């Protein structure tokens, strides 16, 4: 990342320009691949009979058959992310139920059937 510079813009204010010495820019070709490699162990923490962890781009999807196992999986993932010096952004996180998925699938099926 030699020669990369950035600044922080907040409303109408800007910080001084600073050099970026390490890391991968969000949206770069390698960013999603490197993220998946970095957090790969999270995918191995679940019980495949009751849970599923999907890693896609910069996102982690936790799928569980019950709220209790989902909470346990979330706690395990949180511990692993803490070990990796990462945090879960609760403002960008959400939880959906199987009823929400059924509604989505019905809507999607209805929309795709109309031509």
Helices and strands as residue ranges (DSSP letters): E 5-6, E 9-10, E 13-14, E 18-19, H 31-38, G 40-44, E 51-56, E 59-64, H 67-83, G 90-92, H 98-113
